Amino acid sequence: MNKPLTLTKADRLAIERELGRRRLAEFAKMAWHVLEPATPLKWGWALDAICDHLQAVSKGEITRLLMNVPPGTMKSLLTGVIWPAWEWTFAPQMRFIGTAHKQDLAVRDAMKCRRLIQSEWYQTRWPLGLASDNNAKLRFENAKTGFREAMAFTSMTGARGDRVILDDPLSADDANSEAALYAAEITFTEALPTRVNNDKSAIVVIMQRLHERDTSGIILGRGLGYEHLCLPMRYEVGAAKSTRFKDPRTIDGELLFPDRFPEKQVADLERTMGSYASAGQLQQRPTPRGGGMFKREWFQVVGAAPAGCRWVRGWDLAATAKETAAWTAGVLIGKAPDGRFYIADARRIQGSPADVERLIVNTATQDGTSVKGSIPQDPGQAGKAQSQYLIRQLAGFTYSASPESGDKVTRADPLAAQSEAGNVMIVQGDWNHDFLEEMTTFPSGKFKDQVDAATRAFSGLIDGTTYTLSNV
């Protein structure tokens, strides 16, 4: 009869050391008690998916990785704390740069990583000394020349790394700031790529979605070749899929991590956050399913507008002619005798000032003299001069210029209310798709020009000074 195998303490330690070194997920489970001694670990397949992708980076299978996950799924702990410590168990020469929208957050993760490496648990299994002359909050180095450095995202200068970890490049407030979105875009496209050592170095971006133009939007929109792991809080049949990972869920609305986020908690989050924040931060798509401020199902497409409508063409003028700049857009809306509204035409252009002038004049000619036209007047003398110039070119037509009042969302509220009530129709045309795409992603969408033009036209209609056009 065989005797049961008895493992010594040294045997158990050797097995644990080898198991932890082989799999990041196992290492993370083992390390949990060091990082969170008072909190029981809840593990799920979503955490395995994150670990598997990070491990693929360590193996050299991935050099560009984007992970979109909801808050509370250990993204910072796994990516910025546990992963560097794990990789140092077999590749201590690796150099890590960790960055986030606030330097304090990057420093927080660096300090946690240092505490983990210096812990008795880690040193017993994978002895690794830290350099005494380079062991600070912002940067610490080990005895094998590897280092872990922390810095703010928009201030990326100095060292280069084998691994650059970008964790939440934008805050929720930044998503409402054009300046912050632009700064993040410039930093990501121009500064961050220069922080890697060589062509084998990796960039890992992990974040929740906040805006169509956030860093994830730049990566996906420009086709930058990143492996993409997308983990929405609720499964959505037919939604965008990850590149090398198959979501195991099959039921629409099925939760990502029910042990950590049960149904009641998720429902409470959705009610508290609202549809816009839930769509980005929980569902990883920065506009609510079915539309943002305007829902697709609110608009009925019809063949023609009825006779007797009063019409206004509203314009929104772009500031520049660059390809990535806003569009100049003109939208024609009529109010029927029964009080319903008909959006009959939308035109837009990205062009030079001469191109814009030509489009506006030609459109006014096609609309006819009985259509009222409304052009925005930007603040300052230059804006006044531009609007006066355009009005002179439109002599013979009923056009006027006026400043915008209030923010874009506030200006869109009256049109949204009428749309939700089913009082706004869309006249069928080849412009419908782009127009509705912009409407249903407003205010989080990349472009807002057609919405601005539509709200200006709608405002002109409801002020009671519009004109009748018999044939549209």
Secondary structure as GFF3:
##gff-version 3
##sequence-region A 1 472
A	DSSP	alpha_helix	9	22	.	.	.	ID=ss1
A	DSSP	alpha_helix	24	35	.	.	.	ID=ss2
A	DSSP	alpha_helix	45	58	.	.	.	ID=ss3
A	DSSP	beta_strand	64	68	.	.	.	ID=ss4
A	DSSP	alpha_helix	75	76	.	.	.	ID=ss5
A	DSSP	pi_helix	77	82	.	.	.	ID=ss6
A	DSSP	alpha_helix	83	87	.	.	.	ID=ss7
A	DSSP	beta_strand	96	100	.	.	.	ID=ss8
A	DSSP	alpha_helix	103	118	.	.	.	ID=ss9
A	DSSP	alpha_helix	120	125	.	.	.	ID=ss10
A	DSSP	beta_strand	130	135	.	.	.	ID=ss11
A	DSSP	beta_strand	139	142	.	.	.	ID=ss12
A	DSSP	beta_strand	147	152	.	.	.	ID=ss13
A	DSSP	three_ten_helix	153	155	.	.	.	ID=ss14
A	DSSP	beta_strand	163	167	.	.	.	ID=ss15
A	DSSP	three_ten_helix	174	176	.	.	.	ID=ss16
A	DSSP	alpha_helix	178	186	.	.	.	ID=ss17
A	DSSP	pi_helix	187	191	.	.	.	ID=ss18
A	DSSP	three_ten_helix	192	195	.	.	.	ID=ss19
A	DSSP	beta_strand	202	207	.	.	.	ID=ss20
A	DSSP	alpha_helix	215	221	.	.	.	ID=ss21
A	DSSP	beta_strand	227	230	.	.	.	ID=ss22
A	DSSP	alpha_helix	263	277	.	.	.	ID=ss23
A	DSSP	pi_helix	278	282	.	.	.	ID=ss24
A	DSSP	three_ten_helix	296	298	.	.	.	ID=ss25
A	DSSP	beta_strand	300	302	.	.	.	ID=ss26
A	DSSP	beta_strand	310	316	.	.	.	ID=ss27
A	DSSP	beta_strand	328	335	.	.	.	ID=ss28
A	DSSP	beta_strand	341	349	.	.	.	ID=ss29
A	DSSP	alpha_helix	353	367	.	.	.	ID=ss30
A	DSSP	beta_strand	372	376	.	.	.	ID=ss31
A	DSSP	alpha_helix	380	393	.	.	.	ID=ss32
A	DSSP	beta_strand	398	402	.	.	.	ID=ss33
A	DSSP	alpha_helix	408	420	.	.	.	ID=ss34
A	DSSP	beta_strand	424	427	.	.	.	ID=ss35
A	DSSP	alpha_helix	432	441	.	.	.	ID=ss36
A	DSSP	alpha_helix	449	462	.	.	.	ID=ss37
A	DSSP	beta_strand	467	468	.	.	.	ID=ss38
###
